[in-house]
Amino acid sequence: MLVAQGLLTGDQLGELLRGQQATGAGPRKRLGSLVVDGGLATEMEVAQALAEALALPMIDLGRTMAQPEAVRLLPRPAPSGPAC
């Protein structure tokens, strides 16, 4: 999708994938992170491409008000030690 949308060239994608494979025994870095870290696209552009690839609507949570009923369903964080 990143190539189809003109965010990356095929050569850039190949280079990123080779770099991703060469990270060694640890966990591989996500392709989207490599694209953003390399300055090839913004986080928003990568998110839009991913949403399109998965046929999902793009939602900007910075501009969307959460419904209180939905927030109540989220687990609360565990207490962390004694309060001061």
Biopython code that builds the backbone (N, CA, C, O; Angstrom):
import numpy as np
from Bio.PDB.StructureBuilder import StructureBuilder

atoms = [
    (1, "MET", "N", (0.817, -1.196, 0.000)),
    (1, "MET", "CA", (0.000, 0.000, 0.000)),
    (1, "MET", "C", (0.859, 1.259, 0.000)),
    (1, "MET", "O", (0.501, 2.252, -0.633)),
    (2, "LEU", "N", (1.987, 1.226, 0.702)),
    (2, "LEU", "CA", (2.842, 2.410, 0.756)),
    (2, "LEU", "C", (3.406, 2.746, -0.616)),
    (2, "LEU", "O", (3.549, 3.918, -0.964)),
    (3, "VAL", "N", (3.725, 1.727, -1.388)),
    (3, "VAL", "CA", (4.224, 1.946, -2.748)),
    (3, "VAL", "C", (3.077, 2.381, -3.646)),
    (3, "VAL", "O", (3.231, 3.309, -4.441)),
    (4, "ALA", "N", (1.934, 1.725, -3.531)),
    (4, "ALA", "CA", (0.775, 2.058, -4.366)),
    (4, "ALA", "C", (0.318, 3.498, -4.139)),
    (4, "ALA", "O", (-0.162, 4.149, -5.067)),
    (5, "GLN", "N", (0.463, 3.991, -2.924)),
    (5, "GLN", "CA", (0.047, 5.360, -2.622)),
    (5, "GLN", "C", (1.140, 6.378, -2.924)),
    (5, "GLN", "O", (0.942, 7.579, -2.735)),
    (6, "GLY", "N", (2.280, 5.907, -3.388)),
    (6, "GLY", "CA", (3.356, 6.823, -3.752)),
    (6, "GLY", "C", (4.186, 7.320, -2.587)),
    (6, "GLY", "O", (4.968, 8.258, -2.739)),
    (7, "LEU", "N", (4.027, 6.701, -1.418)),
    (7, "LEU", "CA", (4.813, 7.112, -0.259)),
    (7, "LEU", "C", (6.232, 6.549, -0.307)),
    (7, "LEU", "O", (7.168, 7.158, 0.210)),
    (8, "LEU", "N", (6.381, 5.385, -0.931)),
    (8, "LEU", "CA", (7.677, 4.723, -1.062)),
    (8, "LEU", "C", (7.843, 4.239, -2.491)),
    (8, "LEU", "O", (6.866, 3.992, -3.198)),
    (9, "THR", "N", (9.089, 4.107, -2.901)),
    (9, "THR", "CA", (9.363, 3.435, -4.172)),
    (9, "THR", "C", (9.587, 1.958, -3.864)),
    (9, "THR", "O", (9.791, 1.582, -2.710)),
    (10, "GLY", "N", (9.550, 1.148, -4.873)),
    (10, "GLY", "CA", (9.826, -0.277, -4.693)),
    (10, "GLY", "C", (11.224, -0.501, -4.141)),
    (10, "GLY", "O", (11.435, -1.388, -3.314)),
    (11, "ASP", "N", (12.185, 0.307, -4.600)),
    (11, "ASP", "CA", (13.564, 0.188, -4.108)),
    (11, "ASP", "C", (13.650, 0.545, -2.622)),
    (11, "ASP", "O", (14.338, -0.131, -1.857)),
    (12, "GLN", "N", (12.949, 1.607, -2.218)),
    (12, "GLN", "CA", (12.961, 1.997, -0.810)),
    (12, "GLN", "C", (12.347, 0.902, 0.055)),
    (12, "GLN", "O", (12.862, 0.590, 1.129)),
    (13, "LEU", "N", (11.250, 0.322, -0.415)),
    (13, "LEU", "CA", (10.604, -0.751, 0.330)),
    (13, "LEU", "C", (11.549, -1.934, 0.475)),
    (13, "LEU", "O", (11.679, -2.495, 1.563)),
    (14, "GLY", "N", (12.210, -2.316, -0.612)),
    (14, "GLY", "CA", (13.159, -3.425, -0.561)),
    (14, "GLY", "C", (14.286, -3.164, 0.415)),
    (14, "GLY", "O", (14.687, -4.058, 1.160)),
    (15, "GLU", "N", (14.798, -1.945, 0.417)),
    (15, "GLU", "CA", (15.882, -1.584, 1.337)),
    (15, "GLU", "C", (15.418, -1.667, 2.791)),
    (15, "GLU", "O", (16.141, -2.165, 3.654)),
    (16, "LEU", "N", (14.214, -1.176, 3.052)),
    (16, "LEU", "CA", (13.677, -1.244, 4.411)),
    (16, "LEU", "C", (13.466, -2.680, 4.859)),
    (16, "LEU", "O", (13.763, -3.025, 6.003)),
    (17, "LEU", "N", (12.959, -3.512, 3.971)),
    (17, "LEU", "CA", (12.730, -4.917, 4.326)),
    (17, "LEU", "C", (14.042, -5.643, 4.589)),
    (17, "LEU", "O", (14.125, -6.469, 5.498)),
    (18, "ARG", "N", (15.077, -5.336, 3.792)),
    (18, "ARG", "CA", (16.396, -5.945, 4.033)),
    (18, "ARG", "C", (16.953, -5.482, 5.374)),
    (18, "ARG", "O", (17.517, -6.277, 6.128)),
    (19, "GLY", "N", (16.795, -4.211, 5.664)),
    (19, "GLY", "CA", (17.252, -3.688, 6.949)),
    (19, "GLY", "C", (16.497, -4.301, 8.109)),
    (19, "GLY", "O", (17.066, -4.546, 9.173)),
    (20, "GLN", "N", (15.229, -4.547, 7.905)),
    (20, "GLN", "CA", (14.399, -5.160, 8.941)),
    (20, "GLN", "C", (14.878, -6.579, 9.232)),
    (20, "GLN", "O", (14.886, -7.001, 10.388)),
    (21, "GLN", "N", (15.276, -7.317, 8.204)),
    (21, "GLN", "CA", (15.762, -8.692, 8.364)),
    (21, "GLN", "C", (17.121, -8.729, 9.060)),
    (21, "GLN", "O", (17.447, -9.704, 9.736)),
    (22, "ALA", "N", (17.909, -7.672, 8.896)),
    (22, "ALA", "CA", (19.272, -7.651, 9.407)),
    (22, "ALA", "C", (19.360, -7.193, 10.856)),
    (22, "ALA", "O", (20.458, -6.935, 11.351)),
    (23, "THR", "N", (18.233, -7.088, 11.545)),
    (23, "THR", "CA", (18.260, -6.582, 12.915)),
    (23, "THR", "C", (18.780, -7.604, 13.910)),
    (23, "THR", "O", (18.953, -7.274, 15.083)),
    (24, "GLY", "N", (19.034, -8.825, 13.485)),
    (24, "GLY", "CA", (19.605, -9.824, 14.382)),
    (24, "GLY", "C", (18.562, -10.652, 15.085)),
    (24, "GLY", "O", (17.448, -10.834, 14.595)),
    (25, "ALA", "N", (18.950, -11.162, 16.267)),
    (25, "ALA", "CA", (18.108, -12.115, 16.995)),
    (25, "ALA", "C", (16.954, -11.451, 17.733)),
    (25, "ALA", "O", (15.973, -12.116, 18.066)),
    (26, "GLY", "N", (17.053, -10.174, 17.988)),
    (26, "GLY", "CA", (15.989, -9.485, 18.727)),
    (26, "GLY", "C", (14.752, -9.310, 17.881)),
    (26, "GLY", "O", (14.731, -9.693, 16.712)),
    (27, "PRO", "N", (13.717, -8.730, 18.470)),
    (27, "PRO", "CA", (12.485, -8.501, 17.708)),
    (27, "PRO", "C", (12.721, -7.501, 16.578)),
    (27, "PRO", "O", (13.444, -6.518, 16.739)),
    (28, "ARG", "N", (12.098, -7.771, 15.437)),
    (28, "ARG", "CA", (12.234, -6.870, 14.289)),
    (28, "ARG", "C", (11.433, -5.609, 14.533)),
    (28, "ARG", "O", (10.367, -5.635, 15.148)),
    (29, "LYS", "N", (11.964, -4.512, 14.043)),
    (29, "LYS", "CA", (11.247, -3.240, 14.127)),
    (29, "LYS", "C", (10.137, -3.255, 13.079)),
    (29, "LYS", "O", (10.331, -3.774, 11.980)),
    (30, "ARG", "N", (9.011, -2.709, 13.400)),
    (30, "ARG", "CA", (7.871, -2.675, 12.475)),
    (30, "ARG", "C", (8.200, -1.808, 11.268)),
    (30, "ARG", "O", (8.883, -0.789, 11.370)),
    (31, "LEU", "N", (7.695, -2.243, 10.131)),
    (31, "LEU", "CA", (7.964, -1.544, 8.880)),
    (31, "LEU", "C", (7.507, -0.087, 8.949)),
    (31, "LEU", "O", (8.219, 0.809, 8.495)),
    (32, "GLY", "N", (6.337, 0.152, 9.507)),
    (32, "GLY", "CA", (5.838, 1.516, 9.620)),
    (32, "GLY", "C", (6.772, 2.402, 10.419)),
    (32, "GLY", "O", (6.970, 3.566, 10.072)),
    (33, "SER", "N", (7.351, 1.866, 11.487)),
    (33, "SER", "CA", (8.308, 2.625, 12.290)),
    (33, "SER", "C", (9.559, 2.951, 11.487)),
    (33, "SER", "O", (10.097, 4.053, 11.594)),
    (34, "LEU", "N", (10.023, 2.005, 10.688)),
    (34, "LEU", "CA", (11.194, 2.245, 9.856)),
    (34, "LEU", "C", (10.916, 3.336, 8.825)),
    (34, "LEU", "O", (11.773, 4.178, 8.557)),
    (35, "VAL", "N", (9.732, 3.317, 8.259)),
    (35, "VAL", "CA", (9.346, 4.328, 7.269)),
    (35, "VAL", "C", (9.345, 5.715, 7.904)),
    (35, "VAL", "O", (9.880, 6.666, 7.335)),
    (36, "VAL", "N", (8.737, 5.826, 9.094)),
    (36, "VAL", "CA", (8.659, 7.115, 9.784)),
    (36, "VAL", "C", (10.048, 7.554, 10.244)),
    (36, "VAL", "O", (10.425, 8.711, 10.057)),
    (37, "ASP", "N", (10.810, 6.639, 10.844)),
    (37, "ASP", "CA", (12.153, 6.975, 11.327)),
    (37, "ASP", "C", (13.063, 7.417, 10.186)),
    (37, "ASP", "O", (13.945, 8.255, 10.376)),
    (38, "GLY", "N", (12.845, 6.849, 8.995)),
    (38, "GLY", "CA", (13.645, 7.213, 7.838)),
    (38, "GLY", "C", (13.179, 8.504, 7.173)),
    (38, "GLY", "O", (13.792, 8.963, 6.209)),
    (39, "GLY", "N", (12.103, 9.087, 7.681)),
    (39, "GLY", "CA", (11.602, 10.341, 7.133)),
    (39, "GLY", "C", (10.923, 10.186, 5.785)),
    (39, "GLY", "O", (10.784, 11.155, 5.038)),
    (40, "LEU", "N", (10.496, 8.961, 5.469)),
    (40, "LEU", "CA", (9.869, 8.700, 4.176)),
    (40, "LEU", "C", (8.375, 8.997, 4.178)),
    (40, "LEU", "O", (7.788, 9.233, 3.123)),
    (41, "ALA", "N", (7.765, 8.987, 5.342)),
    (41, "ALA", "CA", (6.335, 9.286, 5.475)),
    (41, "ALA", "C", (6.065, 9.648, 6.935)),
    (41, "ALA", "O", (6.870, 9.354, 7.818)),
    (42, "THR", "N", (4.941, 10.277, 7.169)),
    (42, "THR", "CA", (4.549, 10.626, 8.531)),
    (42, "THR", "C", (3.790, 9.458, 9.154)),
    (42, "THR", "O", (3.360, 8.537, 8.459)),
    (43, "GLU", "N", (3.634, 9.511, 10.467)),
    (43, "GLU", "CA", (2.843, 8.483, 11.150)),
    (43, "GLU", "C", (1.415, 8.464, 10.608)),
    (43, "GLU", "O", (0.827, 7.396, 10.436)),
    (44, "MET", "N", (0.862, 9.638, 10.341)),
    (44, "MET", "CA", (-0.509, 9.730, 9.833)),
    (44, "MET", "C", (-0.606, 9.073, 8.462)),
    (44, "MET", "O", (-1.572, 8.358, 8.195)),
    (45, "GLU", "N", (0.371, 9.300, 7.589)),
    (45, "GLU", "CA", (0.344, 8.688, 6.255)),
    (45, "GLU", "C", (0.432, 7.172, 6.339)),
    (45, "GLU", "O", (-0.253, 6.465, 5.600)),
    (46, "VAL", "N", (1.270, 6.672, 7.235)),
    (46, "VAL", "CA", (1.395, 5.214, 7.414)),
    (46, "VAL", "C", (0.087, 4.659, 7.974)),
    (46, "VAL", "O", (-0.381, 3.610, 7.531)),
    (47, "ALA", "N", (-0.503, 5.355, 8.946)),
    (47, "ALA", "CA", (-1.770, 4.900, 9.532)),
    (47, "ALA", "C", (-2.882, 4.889, 8.487)),
    (47, "ALA", "O", (-3.694, 3.964, 8.459)),
    (48, "GLN", "N", (-2.928, 5.908, 7.630)),
    (48, "GLN", "CA", (-3.949, 5.954, 6.582)),
    (48, "GLN", "C", (-3.764, 4.813, 5.591)),
    (48, "GLN", "O", (-4.741, 4.201, 5.158)),
    (49, "ALA", "N", (-2.516, 4.524, 5.229)),
    (49, "ALA", "CA", (-2.254, 3.421, 4.302)),
    (49, "ALA", "C", (-2.663, 2.090, 4.927)),
    (49, "ALA", "O", (-3.249, 1.243, 4.253)),
    (50, "LEU", "N", (-2.359, 1.904, 6.205)),
    (50, "LEU", "CA", (-2.733, 0.670, 6.889)),
    (50, "LEU", "C", (-4.251, 0.541, 6.992)),
    (50, "LEU", "O", (-4.801, -0.538, 6.771)),
    (51, "ALA", "N", (-4.921, 1.628, 7.322)),
    (51, "ALA", "CA", (-6.386, 1.595, 7.399)),
    (51, "ALA", "C", (-6.984, 1.226, 6.052)),
    (51, "ALA", "O", (-7.925, 0.436, 5.979)),
    (52, "GLU", "N", (-6.440, 1.796, 4.992)),
    (52, "GLU", "CA", (-6.945, 1.473, 3.655)),
    (52, "GLU", "C", (-6.679, 0.013, 3.304)),
    (52, "GLU", "O", (-7.542, -0.658, 2.738)),
    (53, "ALA", "N", (-5.490, -0.479, 3.637)),
    (53, "ALA", "CA", (-5.147, -1.875, 3.337)),
    (53, "ALA", "C", (-6.069, -2.849, 4.058)),
    (53, "ALA", "O", (-6.390, -3.916, 3.535)),
    (54, "LEU", "N", (-6.490, -2.475, 5.256)),
    (54, "LEU", "CA", (-7.360, -3.347, 6.056)),
    (54, "LEU", "C", (-8.839, -3.030, 5.880)),
    (54, "LEU", "O", (-9.691, -3.635, 6.531)),
    (55, "ALA", "N", (-9.141, -2.080, 4.997)),
    (55, "ALA", "CA", (-10.522, -1.654, 4.743)),
    (55, "ALA", "C", (-11.216, -1.213, 6.033)),
    (55, "ALA", "O", (-12.362, -1.575, 6.301)),
    (56, "LEU", "N", (-10.484, -0.416, 6.827)),
    (56, "LEU", "CA", (-11.015, 0.118, 8.073)),
    (56, "LEU", "C", (-11.094, 1.636, 7.983)),
    (56, "LEU", "O", (-10.297, 2.252, 7.275)),
    (57, "PRO", "N", (-12.029, 2.238, 8.679)),
    (57, "PRO", "CA", (-12.082, 3.700, 8.679)),
    (57, "PRO", "C", (-10.920, 4.265, 9.491)),
    (57, "PRO", "O", (-10.500, 3.673, 10.485)),
    (58, "MET", "N", (-10.413, 5.399, 9.063)),
    (58, "MET", "CA", (-9.339, 6.078, 9.790)),
    (58, "MET", "C", (-9.975, 6.995, 10.818)),
    (58, "MET", "O", (-10.816, 7.828, 10.480)),
    (59, "ILE", "N", (-9.574, 6.844, 12.077)),
    (59, "ILE", "CA", (-10.129, 7.657, 13.149)),
    (59, "ILE", "C", (-8.972, 8.350, 13.857)),
    (59, "ILE", "O", (-8.041, 7.694, 14.324)),
    (60, "ASP", "N", (-9.031, 9.661, 13.934)),
    (60, "ASP", "CA", (-8.033, 10.445, 14.644)),
    (60, "ASP", "C", (-8.521, 10.618, 16.077)),
    (60, "ASP", "O", (-9.428, 11.407, 16.342)),
    (61, "LEU", "N", (-7.913, 9.876, 16.997)),
    (61, "LEU", "CA", (-8.374, 9.912, 18.384)),
    (61, "LEU", "C", (-8.099, 11.251, 19.049)),
    (61, "LEU", "O", (-8.682, 11.560, 20.088)),
    (62, "GLY", "N", (-7.218, 12.045, 18.463)),
    (62, "GLY", "CA", (-6.977, 13.382, 18.988)),
    (62, "GLY", "C", (-8.131, 14.325, 18.706)),
    (62, "GLY", "O", (-8.229, 15.389, 19.318)),
    (63, "ARG", "N", (-8.998, 13.946, 17.791)),
    (63, "ARG", "CA", (-10.131, 14.790, 17.415)),
    (63, "ARG", "C", (-11.475, 14.120, 17.687)),
    (63, "ARG", "O", (-12.521, 14.633, 17.290)),
    (64, "THR", "N", (-11.444, 12.988, 18.357)),
    (64, "THR", "CA", (-12.664, 12.227, 18.603)),
    (64, "THR", "C", (-12.898, 12.127, 20.110)),
    (64, "THR", "O", (-11.998, 11.764, 20.866)),
    (65, "MET", "N", (-14.090, 12.446, 20.522)),
    (65, "MET", "CA", (-14.438, 12.361, 21.936)),
    (65, "MET", "C", (-14.824, 10.925, 22.265)),
    (65, "MET", "O", (-15.673, 10.331, 21.600)),
    (66, "ALA", "N", (-14.192, 10.374, 23.297)),
    (66, "ALA", "CA", (-14.516, 9.007, 23.724)),
    (66, "ALA", "C", (-15.866, 9.001, 24.425)),
    (66, "ALA", "O", (-16.199, 9.922, 25.172)),
    (67, "GLN", "N", (-16.635, 7.952, 24.174)),
    (67, "GLN", "CA", (-17.925, 7.818, 24.835)),
    (67, "GLN", "C", (-17.692, 7.315, 26.260)),
    (67, "GLN", "O", (-16.961, 6.343, 26.452)),
    (68, "PRO", "N", (-18.288, 7.942, 27.243)),
    (68, "PRO", "CA", (-18.071, 7.541, 28.642)),
    (68, "PRO", "C", (-18.349, 6.061, 28.886)),
    (68, "PRO", "O", (-17.658, 5.427, 29.683)),
    (69, "GLU", "N", (-19.368, 5.497, 28.202)),
    (69, "GLU", "CA", (-19.680, 4.066, 28.391)),
    (69, "GLU", "C", (-18.513, 3.198, 27.940)),
    (69, "GLU", "O", (-18.218, 2.179, 28.565)),
    (70, "ALA", "N", (-17.857, 3.591, 26.874)),
    (70, "ALA", "CA", (-16.727, 2.824, 26.365)),
    (70, "ALA", "C", (-15.529, 2.954, 27.295)),
    (70, "ALA", "O", (-14.812, 1.978, 27.521)),
    (71, "VAL", "N", (-15.305, 4.143, 27.834)),
    (71, "VAL", "CA", (-14.173, 4.355, 28.751)),
    (71, "VAL", "C", (-14.337, 3.506, 29.997)),
    (71, "VAL", "O", (-13.352, 2.985, 30.522)),
    (72, "ARG", "N", (-15.560, 3.358, 30.479)),
    (72, "ARG", "CA", (-15.807, 2.542, 31.674)),
    (72, "ARG", "C", (-15.450, 1.077, 31.455)),
    (72, "ARG", "O", (-15.197, 0.360, 32.423)),
    (73, "LEU", "N", (-15.425, 0.622, 30.226)),
    (73, "LEU", "CA", (-15.099, -0.775, 29.925)),
    (73, "LEU", "C", (-13.595, -1.047, 29.976)),
    (73, "LEU", "O", (-13.179, -2.203, 30.054)),
    (74, "LEU", "N", (-12.786, 0.000, 29.934)),
    (74, "LEU", "CA", (-11.336, -0.182, 29.948)),
    (74, "LEU", "C", (-10.864, -0.597, 31.334)),
    (74, "LEU", "O", (-11.387, -0.112, 32.337)),
    (75, "PRO", "N", (-9.865, -1.505, 31.402)),
    (75, "PRO", "CA", (-9.365, -1.900, 32.727)),
    (75, "PRO", "C", (-8.636, -0.743, 33.402)),
    (75, "PRO", "O", (-7.970, 0.060, 32.749)),
    (76, "ARG", "N", (-8.776, -0.679, 34.687)),
    (76, "ARG", "CA", (-8.087, 0.355, 35.460)),
    (76, "ARG", "C", (-6.661, -0.117, 35.743)),
    (76, "ARG", "O", (-6.424, -1.312, 35.917)),
    (77, "PRO", "N", (-5.713, 0.817, 35.789)),
    (77, "PRO", "CA", (-4.328, 0.413, 36.101)),
    (77, "PRO", "C", (-4.246, -0.068, 37.547)),
    (77, "PRO", "O", (-4.972, 0.416, 38.416)),
    (78, "ALA", "N", (-3.351, -1.027, 37.794)),
    (78, "ALA", "CA", (-3.159, -1.548, 39.143)),
    (78, "ALA", "C", (-2.454, -0.492, 39.983)),
    (78, "ALA", "O", (-1.610, 0.250, 39.481)),
    (79, "PRO", "N", (-2.803, -0.430, 41.252)),
    (79, "PRO", "CA", (-2.120, 0.527, 42.142)),
    (79, "PRO", "C", (-0.623, 0.224, 42.176)),
    (79, "PRO", "O", (-0.216, -0.937, 42.142)),
    (80, "SER", "N", (0.193, 1.278, 42.243)),
    (80, "SER", "CA", (1.643, 1.083, 42.237)),
    (80, "SER", "C", (2.254, 1.536, 43.552)),
    (80, "SER", "O", (2.696, 2.678, 43.677)),
    (81, "GLY", "N", (2.278, 0.664, 44.507)),
    (81, "GLY", "CA", (2.949, 0.947, 45.763)),
    (81, "GLY", "C", (2.188, 1.905, 46.654)),
    (81, "GLY", "O", (1.087, 2.342, 46.320)),
    (82, "PRO", "N", (2.785, 2.229, 47.795)),
    (82, "PRO", "CA", (2.110, 3.110, 48.753)),
    (82, "PRO", "C", (2.057, 4.550, 48.242)),
    (82, "PRO", "O", (2.992, 5.036, 47.607)),
    (83, "ALA", "N", (0.955, 5.210, 48.532)),
    (83, "ALA", "CA", (0.787, 6.611, 48.139)),
    (83, "ALA", "C", (1.559, 7.491, 49.117)),
    (83, "ALA", "O", (1.660, 7.176, 50.303)),
    (84, "CYS", "N", (2.090, 8.573, 48.619)),
    (84, "CYS", "CA", (2.873, 9.507, 49.464)),
    (84, "CYS", "C", (2.028, 10.648, 49.898)),
    (84, "CYS", "O", (2.503, 11.533, 50.609)),
]
sb = StructureBuilder()
sb.init_structure("model")
sb.init_model(0)
sb.init_chain("A")
sb.init_seg("    ")
for serial, (resi, resn, name, xyz) in enumerate(atoms, 1):
    if name == "N":
        sb.init_residue(resn, " ", resi, " ")
    sb.init_atom(name, np.array(xyz, "f"), 0.0, 1.0, " ", f" {name:<3s}", serial, name[0])
structure = sb.get_structure()
